[in-house]
Amino acid sequence: MNQTLVALALIFAQLSVVAFGGGNTTLPEMHRQVVDVHHWMTGADFAALYALAQAAPGPNMMVAPLIGWQVAGLAGMLVTTFAIFGPSSILTIIALRLWRRFRDKPWRAAVQAGLVPISVGLVAASATVIARTVDHDWIFVAITAVSTALLLRFRIHPLWMLAMGAAIGWTGFGQ
Amino acid sequence: MAEMERETPTIGGLFKGFLLLGLTGFGGVLPLARHMVVEKHRWLTGAEFNELLSLCQFLPGGNIINLSVAIGLHFRGVAGAAAAITGLIAAPTVVVLALGMVYARFSHDPHVVHMFAGLAAAAAGLLISMALKLAMALRRSPFGIAVAVVIFAAIAGFHLPLVPIMLVAAPISIFLMMRVGA
């Protein structure tokens, strides 16, 4: 149990400091650790928990407390919450004090621009991790394709897409 | 329009403001955060908000999470930062745990399994559309596209661990952007 908590703390603290571009860039690594390395849950469980966190209000890193709770109960939840939010918050506090010194330096823009392609690759990988787990029937492929197309074409709230996916899934149609 | 009078929030005010934000922000908290901080409470001007946001986008972690820390720190030091981030994640934590308990309780009911599979399929669509929108920023940058493709292949194709990949790829990508100009 203690070993599990230590492992959770190390995994999520690492994710916290490399999550450039936000929480969605860390999903493949989270999946790799939680499903492939530690076998704490199945890929289907992971995808369901991620989707569930997306359907809830608030920031998009809420999958971390949820995974902690699923793996090791209340203690696991507290550990993953502190681990995912703590290190990046401490970096923010340090950076805010240095910010005035480096905000106008030319390298700052280059660093920011250099991180964009990495975020793009990681978010695309996150999409693949989730899609690969769930899109085993044509109906799920269709749900993924339709929600992608609608979100690209229209200024539609993402929650409507999640509601549509859940409703179609519930009927069992096409499965 | 004349510069409006700004207000300095208390620690309790920071907690309460971000608590309400956490409860209401479905899908994207950022536009609501701007509304709360700049227009509703007038804690910061629009320009000050943008500057803090650009710092937060520069750092690892969720933008809105970092923003709550930065705003709390700006007004009330480390205690303010702790109050703001705790307020922000308190309500969503309770909500995701309640949903997680529903999932655990009914995870053998075929309807519920199908429902969560459908939900996850739609969530995959959200991620794909986000990746495509982000990729539009790279359309004039062959180096950027190359880096994105390599990262995608390493993580999604070869399942390589993220931390060493970041340690190698981030300096290379930043170097390329410095040479060619962003």
Interface residues (C-beta under 8 A of the other chain):
Chain A: Q14 L15 S16 V17 V18 A19 F20 G21 G22 G23 N24 T26 L27 P28 E29 R32 D36 A44 D45 A47 A48 L49 Y50 A51 L52 A53 Q54 A55 A56 P57 G58 P59 N60 M61 M62 V63 P65 L66 W69 Q70 M77 T81 F85 S88 S89 L91 T92 I93 A95 L96 W99 R103 W107 R108 A109 A110 V111 Q112 A113 G114 L115 V116 P117 I118 S119 V120 G121 L122 V123 A124 A125 S126 A127 T128 V129 I130 A131 T133 V134 D135 I139 F140 V141 I143 T144 A145 V146 S147 T148 L151 L152 H157 P158 L159 M161 L162 M164 G165 A166 A167 I168 G169 W170 T171 G172 Q175
Chain B: G22 L23 T24 G25 F26 G27 G28 V29 E51 L52 S54 L55 C56 Q57 F58 L59 P60 G61 G62 N63 I64 I65 N66 V69 A70 L73 H74 V78 A81 I85 L88 I89 A91 P92 T93 V95 V96 L97 L99 G100 Y103 A104 S107 P110 H111 H114 M115 F116 A117 G118 L119 A120 A121 A122 A123 A124 G125 L126 L127 I128 S129 M130 A131 L132 K133 L134 A135 A137 L138 S141 F143 G144 I145 A146 V147 A148 V149 V150 I151 F152 I155 A156 H159 P161 L162 V163 M166 A169 A170 S173 I174 F175 L176 M177 M178 A182
